[in-house]
Amino acid sequence: FETLSTKSERIIKKIKDFKPKNIDEIWLKTISISLVKKINYWENFFKYFNIKIHMDHSENNPELFFKQIAIKSNGGISIGKMRSYPMKSFFYNYYPNDIFFVYGKDSYNQFSKTNNPINNYVISGYPYNVPKIKLNLNNKFRTTLTILILDNNYGLNQGAYWQNIYTDYLKNLYYSLFELLIRNNKISIIIKPKKYNRIPINKELLYDAKSTSRLKIIEDGRGFMPISLVPFTDLVISTGVFISGSMMECVASNSRAIFCDYANLEKEIPHLYKVGNKKIIFQNIDEMLKKLEDYILEPNKNNDFGNWEKYIDLIDPFRDNLGSQRIGNYINSLQNGFKNKLSAEKNIINTNQDYIEKFSQYNINYKGNVIFWVILIF
């Protein structure tokens, strides 16, 4: 697939004829030739296998742009779907797709504030199959309020490239919850740590917490979907430098959840602060713990704690674990369109209309648009 097409040879010749005047232009000339070769590779690949629909849900990957240019030059369509939950400051140009599947109106609203060149957003609900798992828990977990803790990457933030949760903050959160576990026999805790077998607390406190027989640590959570733990838990507590995608997956599965806002994201997610400040989102760990203890004592009187009910239809209007099926049906419709020799533009128009018509069969509360699209000439 590395054999250069006539078009690619012509473009590369023009680049080679360019006379750079400084070190920046030398770099630009070199990288431009590499770019053309990468696009040429994927053009040959898609053409050889007659691929018209390409789906790749990796994030922040330059290879996506080469693929996008190549698939469009072959008259095809690229498709993406959500992994992380979007926020406008973190998702600029992550997804160069023609069609992109989102959970619901809330995630679409967030994506629409970014510079992603997506012209067709489709609401599918949570887009992944949720595997059922077996978890070895004793009877204490079934007779107490079980809390699932989802942490995130942490460190001392001594570099400039990427900032994680500061270690002391996460340590404070764990200490507070473990101390509550030890002195309150009405709760149990399951932990799905981000880092393999690393929880930032001392061995003595960890030993005391384990001695309650109400602590379960998923020792190796790699490749393990937190949403699979929802059937075993009553409340999710999470934190991160941006809103936790794992937590939002649990919310989309009707879970009660709390986000400890380490990074003060009020300007990023004002809509969630408006409906859930000090109810579903807390900046202060001590305030969250006080509300948690109130909820443990009198859950009916404190029903707004961790309760996403007022906003859940905008996060995922379906909540039926059939998002992958809807996406599959949409792609099947696109495939049939290409078999019938439709252009990419006409194919998307027809498939969108078909999806809108089928949407009415779902008995859900959400009444807004299910597709947000702009018709462009391919």
Backbone hydrogen bonds in HBPLUS format (Angstrom, degrees):
<---DONOR---> <-ACCEPTOR-->    atom                        ^
c    i                          cat <-CA-CA->   ^        H-A-AA   ^      H-
h    n   atom  resd res      DA  || num        DHA   H-A  angle D-A-AA Bond
n    s   type  num  typ     dist DA aas  dist angle  dist       angle   num
A0009-GLU N   A0005-SER O   2.90 MM   4  6.16 162.1  1.94 156.0 161.1     1
A0010-ARG N   A0006-THR O   3.01 MM   4  6.18 154.6  2.08 145.7 152.3     2
A0011-ILE N   A0007-LYS O   3.02 MM   4  6.33 157.3  2.07 150.1 156.1     3
A0012-ILE N   A0008-SER O   2.88 MM   4  6.06 167.9  1.89 155.1 158.5     4
A0013-LYS N   A0009-GLU O   2.94 MM   4  6.06 152.4  2.02 143.8 151.2     5
A0014-LYS N   A0010-ARG O   3.18 MM   4  6.45 154.4  2.24 143.1 149.0     6
A0015-ILE N   A0011-ILE O   3.05 MM   4  6.39 152.5  2.12 147.0 155.0     7
A0016-LYS N   A0012-ILE O   2.88 MM   4  6.13 159.6  1.92 152.1 157.3     8
A0017-ASP N   A0013-LYS O   2.99 MM   4  6.19 141.1  2.14 142.8 153.0     9
A0018-PHE N   A0015-ILE O   3.07 MM   3  5.27 147.9  2.17 102.8 112.6    10
A0026-ILE N   A0022-ASN O   3.03 MM   4  6.37 146.1  2.15 148.4 158.8    11
A0027-TRP N   A0023-ILE O   3.05 MM   4  6.31 158.5  2.10 144.3 149.1    12
A0028-LEU N   A0024-ASP O   2.91 MM   4  6.18 158.0  1.96 144.8 151.5    13
A0029-LYS N   A0025-GLU O   2.88 MM   4  5.99 154.1  1.95 141.1 147.6    14
A0030-THR N   A0026-ILE O   3.07 MM   4  6.32 162.6  2.10 148.7 152.9    15
A0031-ILE N   A0027-TRP O   2.92 MM   4  6.12 171.6  1.93 160.3 162.1    16
A0032-SER N   A0028-LEU O   2.95 MM   4  5.92 145.6  2.07 140.7 149.8    17
A0033-ILE N   A0029-LYS O   3.24 MM   4  6.48 154.4  2.31 146.1 151.0    18
A0034-SER N   A0030-THR O   3.23 MM   4  6.54 160.5  2.27 146.7 152.0    19
A0035-LEU N   A0031-ILE O   2.90 MM   4  6.10 151.5  1.98 142.5 150.5    20
A0036-VAL N   A0032-SER O   3.02 MM   4  6.29 162.1  2.06 149.7 152.9    21
A0037-LYS N   A0033-ILE O   3.09 MM   4  6.35 157.4  2.15 148.5 154.5    22
A0038-LYS N   A0034-SER O   3.02 MM   4  6.28 152.9  2.10 148.7 155.8    23
A0039-ILE N   A0035-LEU O   2.99 MM   4  6.27 164.3  2.02 155.7 159.7    24
A0040-ASN N   A0036-VAL O   2.87 MM   4  6.02 158.4  1.92 146.8 153.6    25
A0041-TYR N   A0037-LYS O   2.96 MM   4  6.18 152.3  2.04 143.1 149.7    26
A0042-TRP N   A0038-LYS O   3.21 MM   4  6.57 163.5  2.24 151.4 153.5    27
A0043-GLU N   A0039-ILE O   2.84 MM   4  6.09 152.9  1.91 152.9 161.8    28
A0044-ASN N   A0040-ASN O   2.98 MM   4  6.19 162.7  2.01 151.7 155.3    29
A0045-PHE N   A0041-TYR O   2.94 MM   4  6.19 154.5  2.00 145.5 153.6    30
A0046-PHE N   A0042-TRP O   2.90 MM   4  6.01 175.7  1.90 153.4 153.8    31
A0047-LYS N   A0043-GLU O   2.98 MM   4  6.03 157.6  2.03 145.5 152.5    32
A0048-TYR N   A0044-ASN O   2.87 MM   4  5.88 161.5  1.90 147.9 153.1    33
A0049-PHE N   A0045-PHE O   3.21 MM   4  6.36 163.9  2.24 152.3 155.5    34
A0051-ILE N   A0046-PHE O   2.81 MM   5  4.81 157.5  1.86 144.2 149.1    35
A0050-ASN N   A0047-LYS O   3.20 MM   3  4.86 155.6  2.26  96.1 103.0    36
A0077-ILE N   A0052-LYS O   2.71 MM  25  6.05 154.6  1.77 153.4 159.0    37
A0054-HIS N   A0077-ILE O   2.92 MM  23  6.36 161.0  1.96 160.1 166.2    38
A0079-ILE N   A0054-HIS O   2.78 MM  25  6.11 149.6  1.87 157.4 161.6    39
A0056-ASP N   A0079-ILE O   3.29 MM  23  6.73 150.5  2.39 174.3 174.1    40
A0064-LEU N   A0061-ASN O   2.95 MM   3  5.77 157.7  2.00 126.2 131.7    41
A0065-PHE N   A0062-PRO O   3.02 MM   3  5.64 139.0  2.20 114.8 123.8    42
A0067-LYS N   A0063-GLU O   3.06 MM   4  6.32 164.6  2.08 153.4 157.6    43
A0068-GLN N   A0064-LEU O   2.87 MM   4  6.04 151.7  1.95 142.8 151.0    44
A0069-ILE N   A0065-PHE O   3.11 MM   4  6.29 167.3  2.13 149.5 151.3    45
A0070-ALA N   A0066-PHE O   3.06 MM   4  6.22 159.5  2.10 146.3 152.6    46
A0071-ILE N   A0067-LYS O   2.81 MM   4  5.98 169.1  1.82 158.9 160.8    47
A0072-LYS N   A0068-GLN O   3.13 MM   4  6.19 158.8  2.18 146.1 151.7    48
A0073-SER N   A0069-ILE O   3.05 MM   4  6.18 148.3  2.15 141.3 150.0    49
A0074-ASN N   A0070-ALA O   3.18 MM   4  6.45 129.2  2.46 139.2 151.9    50
A0074-ASN N   A0071-ILE O   3.25 MM   3  5.15 136.9  2.45  91.1 102.9    51
A0076-GLY N   A0071-ILE O   2.74 MM   5  5.03 157.0  1.79 157.6 152.9    52
A0075-GLY N   A0072-LYS O   3.01 MM   3  4.95 161.3  2.05 106.1 108.7    53
A0098-ASP N   A0078-SER O   3.22 MM  20  5.35 138.6  2.40 116.8 127.6    54
A0099-ILE N   A0078-SER O   3.17 MM  21  6.48 151.9  2.25 151.7 160.1    55
A0080-GLY N   A0099-ILE O   2.91 MM  19  6.35 149.9  2.00 149.3 159.2    56
A0101-PHE N   A0080-GLY O   2.94 MM  21  6.35 158.1  1.99 139.6 143.3    57
A0082-MET N   A0101-PHE O   3.17 MM  19  6.39 145.9  2.29 160.2 167.0    58
A0090-PHE N   A0087-MET O   3.07 MM   3  5.67 158.3  2.12 122.3 128.9    59
A0100-PHE N   A0120-ASN O   2.83 MM  20  6.26 152.6  1.91 164.7 171.4    60
A0122-VAL N   A0100-PHE O   2.88 MM  22  6.13 160.4  1.92 150.8 154.6    61
A0102-VAL N   A0122-VAL O   2.92 MM  20  6.09 159.8  1.96 147.1 152.7    62
A0124-SER N   A0102-VAL O   2.92 MM  22  6.03 167.9  1.94 170.7 173.9    63
A0125-GLY N   A0103-TYR O   3.04 MM  22  4.02 127.4  2.32 114.4 124.0    64
A0108-TYR N   A0104-GLY O   3.13 MM   4  6.40 155.4  2.19 148.7 156.3    65
A0109-ASN N   A0105-LYS O   2.88 MM   4  6.07 161.0  1.91 150.5 155.3    66
A0106-ASP N   A0314-LEU O   2.80 MM 208  5.29 175.6  1.80 142.3 140.8    67
A0110-GLN N   A0106-ASP O   3.10 MM   4  6.43 152.2  2.18 146.8 154.0    68
A0111-PHE N   A0107-SER O   2.96 MM   4  6.18 164.1  1.98 150.0 154.2    69
A0112-SER N   A0108-TYR O   2.85 MM   4  6.01 154.2  1.92 156.4 163.6    70
A0113-LYS N   A0110-GLN O   3.20 MM   3  5.58 157.0  2.25 108.3 115.3    71
A0114-THR N   A0111-PHE O   2.96 MM   3  5.40 166.2  1.98 119.4 122.5    72
A0118-ILE N   A0116-ASN O   2.81 MM   2  5.59 140.9  1.96 103.1  92.7    73
A0374-VAL N   A0119-ASN O   2.78 MM 255  5.19 139.8  1.94 147.8 157.7    74
A0121-TYR N   A0372-PHE O   2.86 MM 251  5.12 171.6  1.87 149.5 151.0    75
A0372-PHE N   A0121-TYR O   2.93 MM 251  5.12 159.3  1.97 145.2 152.1    76
A0123-ILE N   A0370-VAL O   2.85 MM 247  5.18 174.0  1.85 163.8 163.0    77
A0141-PHE N   A0138-ASN O   3.24 MM   3  6.03 148.1  2.34 119.5 125.2    78
A0142-ARG N   A0139-ASN O   3.03 MM   3  5.22 132.2  2.27 100.8 113.8    79
A0143-THR N   A0140-LYS O   3.31 MM   3  5.22 144.6  2.45  94.4 104.2    80
A0145-LEU N   A0186-LYS O   2.92 MM  41  6.24 168.9  1.94 152.1 148.5    81
A0188-SER N   A0145-LEU O   2.93 MM  43  6.08 152.1  2.01 140.3 139.1    82
A0234-ASP N   A0146-THR O   2.77 MM  88  5.23 172.8  1.78 147.4 149.4    83
A0235-LEU N   A0146-THR O   3.21 MM  89  6.50 141.1  2.37 157.1 156.5    84
A0147-ILE N   A0188-SER O   2.82 MM  41  6.15 166.1  1.83 148.7 150.2    85
A0190-ILE N   A0147-ILE O   2.77 MM  43  6.09 162.2  1.80 160.1 162.7    86
A0148-LEU N   A0235-LEU O   2.75 MM  87  6.15 163.4  1.77 161.0 166.7    87
A0237-ILE N   A0148-LEU O   2.85 MM  89  6.18 162.4  1.88 160.8 163.2    88
A0149-ILE N   A0190-ILE O   2.83 MM  41  6.28 161.8  1.87 163.3 169.1    89
A0192-LYS N   A0149-ILE O   3.07 MM  43  6.25 175.7  2.07 170.8 170.2    90
A0150-LEU N   A0237-ILE O   2.92 MM  87  6.25 163.5  1.95 155.0 159.8    91
A0165-ILE N   A0153-ASN O   3.18 MM  12  6.35 156.3  2.24 151.5 145.3    92
A0155-GLY N   A0165-ILE O   2.95 MM  10  6.38 147.2  2.06 163.5 169.2    93
A0167-THR N   A0155-GLY O   2.97 MM  12  5.01 144.3  2.10 134.9 137.5    94
A0169-TYR N   A0166-TYR O   2.95 MM   3  5.50 129.2  2.22 113.9 127.0    95
A0170-LEU N   A0166-TYR O   3.32 MM   4  6.73 160.4  2.36 156.9 161.8    96
A0171-LYS N   A0167-THR O   2.87 MM   4  6.05 158.1  1.92 154.7 162.0    97
A0172-ASN N   A0168-ASP O   2.95 MM   4  6.06 151.8  2.03 139.0 146.0    98
A0173-LEU N   A0169-TYR O   3.05 MM   4  6.40 153.8  2.12 148.2 155.1    99
A0174-TYR N   A0170-LEU O   2.97 MM   4  6.24 164.8  1.99 153.3 156.8   100
A0175-TYR N   A0171-LYS O   2.84 MM   4  6.01 165.1  1.86 152.5 157.4   101
A0176-SER N   A0172-ASN O   3.00 MM   4  6.09 164.6  2.03 146.3 150.5   102
A0177-LEU N   A0173-LEU O   3.11 MM   4  6.32 163.4  2.14 149.4 153.4   103
A0178-PHE N   A0174-TYR O   2.84 MM   4  5.94 160.8  1.87 156.1 161.7   104
A0179-GLU N   A0175-TYR O   2.89 MM   4  5.98 159.1  1.93 150.8 156.5   105
A0180-LEU N   A0176-SER O   3.10 MM   4  6.27 149.5  2.20 138.2 146.5   106
A0181-LEU N   A0177-LEU O   2.95 MM   4  6.17 151.8  2.03 141.0 148.9   107
A0182-ILE N   A0178-PHE O   2.97 MM   4  6.24 154.9  2.04 148.3 154.1   108
A0183-ARG N   A0179-GLU O   3.16 MM   4  6.39 156.1  2.22 145.7 150.9   109
A0184-ASN N   A0180-LEU O   2.88 MM   4  5.71 129.2  2.15 146.7 158.1   110
A0189-ILE N   A0214-ARG O   2.83 MM  25  6.23 163.3  1.86 158.6 163.0   111
A0216-LYS N   A0189-ILE O   2.84 MM  27  6.27 154.8  1.90 154.3 162.5   112
A0191-ILE N   A0216-LYS O   2.78 MM  25  6.28 153.8  1.85 159.6 167.0   113
A0218-ILE N   A0191-ILE O   2.84 MM  27  6.01 177.5  1.84 170.2 171.0   114
A0198-ARG N   A0195-LYS O   3.39 MM   3  5.62 154.4  2.46 128.2 121.0   115
A0201-ILE N   A0199-ILE O   2.77 MM   2  5.85 137.6  1.94 112.9  99.3   116
A0206-LEU N   A0202-ASN O   3.18 MM   4  6.42 163.3  2.21 151.4 156.6   117
A0207-TYR N   A0203-LYS O   2.84 MM   4  5.97 154.1  1.90 145.0 151.9   118
A0208-ASP N   A0204-GLU O   2.99 MM   4  6.28 160.3  2.03 149.4 154.1   119
A0209-ALA N   A0205-LEU O   2.92 MM   4  6.12 155.7  1.98 149.4 156.2   120
A0210-LYS N   A0206-LEU O   2.94 MM   4  6.15 159.8  1.98 149.6 154.8   121
A0211-SER N   A0207-TYR O   2.94 MM   4  6.11 140.1  2.10 142.4 153.7   122
A0212-THR N   A0209-ALA O   3.22 MM   3  5.63 157.5  2.28 107.0 113.6   123
A0213-SER N   A0210-LYS O   3.06 MM   3  5.63 162.0  2.09 116.4 122.1   124
A0224-PHE N   A0221-GLY O   2.99 MM   3  5.00 151.3  2.07 132.7 128.1   125
A0228-SER N   A0225-MET O   2.96 MM   3  5.59 151.7  2.04 118.0 125.9   126
A0229-LEU N   A0226-PRO O   2.86 MM   3  5.45 160.5  1.90 118.3 124.9   127
A0230-VAL N   A0227-ILE O   3.21 MM   3  5.41 161.9  2.24 106.7 112.2   128
A0232-PHE N   A0229-LEU O   2.96 MM   3  5.55 151.3  2.04 118.7 127.6   129
A0233-THR N   A0230-VAL O   3.06 MM   3  5.26 167.3  2.08 115.9 120.0   130
A0236-VAL N   A0256-ARG O   2.90 MM  20  6.27 149.4  2.00 140.3 150.2   131
A0258-ILE N   A0236-VAL O   2.71 MM  22  6.07 149.5  1.80 154.2 164.6   132
A0238-SER N   A0258-ILE O   2.95 MM  20  6.33 157.4  2.00 159.2 166.3   133
A0260-CYS N   A0238-SER O   2.78 MM  22  6.10 173.5  1.79 164.2 164.9   134
A0248-MET N   A0244-SER O   3.05 MM   4  6.32 158.1  2.10 144.3 150.2   135
A0249-GLU N   A0245-GLY O   2.96 MM   4  6.22 140.9  2.12 143.1 153.4   136
A0250-CYS N   A0246-SER O   3.23 MM   4  6.55 150.8  2.32 140.0 146.9   137
A0250-CYS N   A0247-MET O   2.97 MM   3  5.09 116.0  2.39  96.6 112.2   138
A0251-VAL N   A0247-MET O   2.88 MM   4  6.29 152.2  1.95 149.1 157.9   139
A0252-ALA N   A0248-MET O   2.91 MM   4  6.08 154.0  1.98 141.0 147.6   140
A0253-SER N   A0250-CYS O   2.90 MM   3  4.94 144.7  2.02  98.1 109.6   141
A0255-SER N   A0250-CYS O   3.03 MM   5  5.39 147.8  2.14 137.1 139.2   142
A0254-ASN N   A0251-VAL O   2.86 MM   3  5.08 139.6  2.03 120.9 118.4   143
A0257-ALA N   A0306-GLY O   2.92 MM  49  4.57 141.6  2.07 128.9 128.5   144
A0259-PHE N   A0280-ILE O   2.86 MM  21  6.22 161.0  1.90 152.9 158.4   145
A0282-PHE N   A0259-PHE O   3.00 MM  23  6.37 162.0  2.03 159.4 162.3   146
A0262-TYR N   A0260-CYS O   2.99 MM   2  5.98 119.0  2.38 114.0  98.1   147
A0261-ASP N   A0282-PHE O   2.70 MM  21  5.79 151.5  1.78 148.1 156.6   148
A0268-GLU N   A0265-LEU O   2.84 MM   3  5.08 133.7  2.06 106.8 121.0   149
A0269-ILE N   A0265-LEU O   2.92 MM   4  6.15 156.2  1.98 166.3 174.1   150
A0272-LEU N   A0269-ILE O   3.10 MM   3  5.57 130.1  2.36 109.2 120.6   151
A0273-TYR N   A0269-ILE O   3.18 MM   4  6.54 155.7  2.24 150.9 158.3   152
A0274-LYS N   A0270-PRO O   2.85 MM   4  6.00 147.7  1.96 144.2 153.0   153
A0276-GLY N   A0272-LEU O   2.80 MM   4  5.68 135.0  2.00 141.0 154.2   154
A0277-ASN N   A0273-TYR O   3.01 MM   4  4.61 136.3  2.21 134.5 126.6   155
A0279-LYS N   A0276-GLY O   2.94 MM   3  4.87 151.2  2.02 130.7 124.6   156
A0280-ILE N   A0276-GLY O   2.77 MM   4  4.96 168.1  1.78 137.7 141.5   157
A0281-ILE N   A0276-GLY O   3.09 MM   5  5.97 150.8  2.18 156.0 149.3   158
A0278-LYS N   A0281-ILE O   2.72 MM   3  5.38 153.9  1.78 168.1 162.9   159
A0306-GLY N   A0279-LYS O   2.78 MM  27  5.85 174.4  1.78 142.0 143.8   160
A0288-MET N   A0284-ASN O   3.11 MM   4  6.43 157.0  2.17 149.3 155.9   161
A0289-LEU N   A0285-ILE O   2.92 MM   4  6.22 158.2  1.97 153.1 158.8   162
A0290-LYS N   A0286-ASP O   3.01 MM   4  6.25 154.3  2.08 145.8 152.3   163
A0291-LYS N   A0287-GLU O   3.06 MM   4  6.32 162.3  2.09 150.2 154.4   164
A0292-LEU N   A0288-MET O   2.83 MM   4  6.06 149.0  1.93 146.3 156.3   165
A0293-GLU N   A0289-LEU O   2.92 MM   4  6.16 159.7  1.96 150.0 154.0   166
A0294-ASP N   A0290-LYS O   3.04 MM   4  6.29 152.2  2.12 143.7 151.7   167
A0295-TYR N   A0291-LYS O   2.90 MM   4  6.14 153.1  1.97 144.8 152.3   168
A0296-ILE N   A0292-LEU O   2.89 MM   4  6.19 153.7  1.96 150.5 157.9   169
A0297-LEU N   A0293-GLU O   3.11 MM   4  6.30 157.0  2.16 145.5 150.4   170
A0298-GLU N   A0294-ASP O   2.88 MM   4  6.03 167.4  1.89 154.1 158.0   171
A0302-ASN N   A0299-PRO O   3.25 MM   3  5.09 139.5  2.43  93.2 104.6   172
A0305-PHE N   A0302-ASN O   3.10 MM   3  5.86 166.9  2.11 122.3 126.5   173
A0307-ASN N   A0304-ASP O   3.29 MM   3  4.99 172.4  2.29 110.7 110.4   174
A0311-TYR N   A0308-TRP O   2.98 MM   3  5.64 154.8  2.04 122.1 129.8   175
A0312-ILE N   A0308-TRP O   2.91 MM   4  5.60 125.6  2.22 155.5 169.2   176
A0314-LEU N   A0311-TYR O   3.08 MM   3  5.71 142.5  2.23 116.2 125.8   177
A0315-ILE N   A0312-ILE O   3.06 MM   3  5.01 132.2  2.30  95.4 108.9   178
A0316-ASP N   A0312-ILE O   2.98 MM   4  6.19 172.6  1.98 166.5 165.0   179
A0325-GLN N   A0322-LEU O   3.10 MM   3  5.21 123.4  2.43  98.1 112.5   180
A0326-ARG N   A0322-LEU O   3.09 MM   4  6.49 155.7  2.15 153.1 159.5   181
A0327-ILE N   A0323-GLY O   2.97 MM   4  6.24 159.9  2.01 152.0 157.6   182
A0328-GLY N   A0324-SER O   2.87 MM   4  6.03 154.7  1.94 140.7 148.2   183
A0329-ASN N   A0325-GLN O   2.93 MM   4  6.20 154.4  2.00 148.2 154.4   184
A0330-TYR N   A0326-ARG O   3.00 MM   4  6.23 152.9  2.07 145.0 152.5   185
A0331-ILE N   A0327-ILE O   2.94 MM   4  6.22 163.8  1.96 155.4 159.0   186
A0332-ASN N   A0328-GLY O   2.91 MM   4  6.08 152.7  1.98 144.5 152.5   187
A0333-SER N   A0329-ASN O   3.01 MM   4  6.24 148.4  2.11 141.6 149.4   188
A0334-LEU N   A0330-TYR O   3.07 MM   4  6.47 151.8  2.15 146.0 153.7   189
A0335-GLN N   A0331-ILE O   2.87 MM   4  6.16 157.2  1.92 150.3 156.7   190
A0336-ASN N   A0332-ASN O   2.97 MM   4  6.24 156.9  2.03 147.4 152.8   191
A0337-GLY N   A0333-SER O   3.03 MM   4  6.27 150.0  2.12 142.3 150.7   192
A0338-PHE N   A0334-LEU O   3.02 MM   4  6.40 155.1  2.08 153.4 158.9   193
A0339-LYS N   A0335-GLN O   2.98 MM   4  6.27 152.6  2.06 146.1 154.3   194
A0340-ASN N   A0336-ASN O   3.01 MM   4  6.26 136.2  2.20 139.6 151.0   195
A0340-ASN N   A0337-GLY O   3.12 MM   3  5.06 127.3  2.41  91.9 105.7   196
A0342-LEU N   A0337-GLY O   3.00 MM   5  5.45 165.5  2.02 151.2 149.1   197
A0341-LYS N   A0338-PHE O   2.96 MM   3  4.92 153.9  2.03 109.2 110.1   198
A0347-ASN N   A0343-SER O   2.87 MM   4  5.90 157.0  1.92 151.7 159.0   199
A0348-ILE N   A0344-ALA O   3.04 MM   4  6.22 158.7  2.09 148.8 153.0   200
A0349-ILE N   A0345-GLU O   3.10 MM   4  6.39 162.2  2.13 151.1 156.0   201
A0350-ASN N   A0346-LYS O   3.00 MM   4  6.22 169.7  2.01 154.5 156.3   202
A0351-THR N   A0347-ASN O   2.94 MM   4  6.08 163.4  1.97 149.7 155.0   203
A0352-ASN N   A0348-ILE O   2.88 MM   4  5.95 161.6  1.91 152.0 156.8   204
A0353-GLN N   A0349-ILE O   3.09 MM   4  6.31 161.0  2.13 148.7 153.7   205
A0354-ASP N   A0350-ASN O   2.97 MM   4  6.20 158.3  2.02 148.7 154.9   206
A0355-TYR N   A0351-THR O   2.94 MM   4  6.13 154.3  2.00 147.7 154.5   207
A0356-ILE N   A0352-ASN O   2.95 MM   4  6.20 159.0  2.00 151.5 156.8   208
A0357-GLU N   A0353-GLN O   3.08 MM   4  6.31 158.1  2.12 148.3 153.6   209
A0358-LYS N   A0354-ASP O   3.09 MM   4  6.31 156.2  2.15 146.1 152.2   210
A0359-PHE N   A0355-TYR O   2.99 MM   4  6.11 134.9  2.20 142.8 154.9   211
A0361-GLN N   A0358-LYS O   3.09 MM   3  5.78 165.0  2.11 118.9 123.6   212
A0362-TYR N   A0359-PHE O   3.13 MM   3  5.93 169.9  2.14 123.9 126.9   213
A0364-ILE N   A0362-TYR O   3.05 MM   2  5.72 124.2  2.37 107.6  91.9   214
